[in-house]
Every structure is written in structure tokens, then in C-alpha cells.
Amino acid sequence: MDVMTPQWRKSSRSGGNGGSCVEVADNLPGVVLVRDTKDPEGGTLHFTPSSWRSFVELARQIGPVG
């Protein structure tokens, strides 16, 4: 496996209806990538691993929105 190629995985919280889906690639050293499943060429957010962990922790505390 090439660690320089993002290994995308769909969020476990993404709905099965093709709606609000995000993909995360956390296999690269020093960066976590996030993109919209419906528009993979539309742009990618870049996080440091510690920032991503903080975001996920806060999202778990807040819970589902909507």
C-alpha cells in the first residue's frame, strides 16, 4: 500500500440515502483529509491529526444535528 495515496473511507455517520456524506483519509503522515462524497473533485479540507481528533471529539459531544 502506498501511504502517499489517500485511502478514502466513508463516514460511519453518513446516511445511506446518498445525502450528507463525507469521506476521510487519515492514512497520510501529518494530515487528515476530508471531502464531500458527492463531489470528490470539488475540494478537500486538510486538518492536522490533533485538530481532527478535537473536531471528532466535539462532534460526539454535540451529537446529531437536524
Secondary structure, 3 states (H helix, E strand, C coil): CCCCCCCCEECCCCCCCCCCCEEEECCCCCCEEEEECCCCCCCCEEECHHHHHHHHHHHHHHCCCC
